[in-house]
Amino acid sequence: MDTLTRLEETIRQRMADGDAAASYVAQLHARGMPTVARKLGEEAVEAIVAALSGSREDLAGEAADVLFHLLVLLVEKGVPLRDVLAELDAREGLSGLAEKAARKA
């Protein structure tokens, strides 16, 4: 998780710096949450396309884009990666079906 943690910190710093001329992250941040969310959606669709018709390398690249843009979204909303990891830890060992049923309760 060191890579994702370092990336999260870089994203946080670039948002704080706010230099949209020098930083893609700062550009996204300046455009606001709808743009950040839409970009994550676009990257997710590209990952799906790569999974269905691309190579393993294509999918790996698109998956990296999805993770990057998810981290941008999380930082934008003030949700630390550690909170997401804690949620995954809490779900560990649960059946996916049981976890979904528990959310509906």
Number of C-alpha atoms within 10 A of each C-alpha: 9 7 7 13 14 11 16 20 15 14 25 19 13 19 22 12 13 17 14 16 8 11 15 15 25 22 18 22 23 15 12 12 15 11 15 21 17 13 19 20 15 14 20 19 14 20 22 15 14 19 17 10 11 14 11 11 11 16 19 15 14 21 19 14 19 21 16 19 24 21 23 27 23 20 18 20 10 10 12 15 18 11 11 12 12 11 11 11 10 10 13 11 9 10 10 11 8 10 13 11 10 9 7 6 5
